Amino acid sequence: AQTVTQSQPEMSVQEAETVTLSCTYDTSESDYYLFWYKQPPSRQMILVIRQEAYKQQNATENRFSVNFQKAAKSFSLKISDSQLGDAAMYFCGGGSQGNLIFGKGTKLSVKP
Amino acid sequence: DAGVIQSPRHEVTEMGQEVTLRCKPISGHDYLFWYRQTMMRGLELLIYFNNNVPIDDSGMPEDRFSAKMPNASFSTLKIQPSEPRDSAVYFCASSWTSGPYNEQFFGPGTRLTVL
């Protein structure tokens, strides 16, 4: 069984500041990947960043980076230099072989 | 590339009516996924196909729901009869392969309202 938990229903950050969104992922699978998707008000789901579980190095995509702590089952997303366009719902999730599980999401607000 | 295409974007129907949602995956993708999103339950995987064959339909809520993929470029999700609790946003997504390393590309979703 797999479970994804996002414990922060809402977060807020000042423009240009840094914010970290939390996620825990529990699975019995040995081979899996984790990801963060962004859903702006347009409701389009957009992949932000992906992490393969076997990789030691944390993934980075421009202003977005993850901190993957496998033993702690933690997979947090850090957004640096926050921009107004980052305001959205952020979904953490994971899986393998198509069986993807999503968390309930964190709503991020960015204050100008 | 046009991305994943879903139609209609919005659907309003009355309880008891049949509803058909449509999806065209990205050309060349061999996996197709149907999701449902609600405030209460979040984003749930309903069913997914590989090369037009249903692989896992354990997420389909009940027999009123059915999904087909007659060819590589088209899939439908049908609800018959529809109920108010089926109101949700339904997403279709596709990818080249499943497994750990491939991104799922989502369509814009269909917002279904059952009165």
Interface residues (C-beta under 8 A of the other chain):
Chain A: D31 Y32 Y33 F35 Y37 S42 R43 Q44 M45 I46 L47 R50 E52 A53 F91 G93 S96 Q97 G98 N99 L100 I101 F102 G103 K104 G105
Chain B: Y31 F33 G42 L43 E44 L45 Y48 N50 I55 D56 V89 F91 A93 S98 G99 P100 Y101 E103 Q104 F106 P108 G109
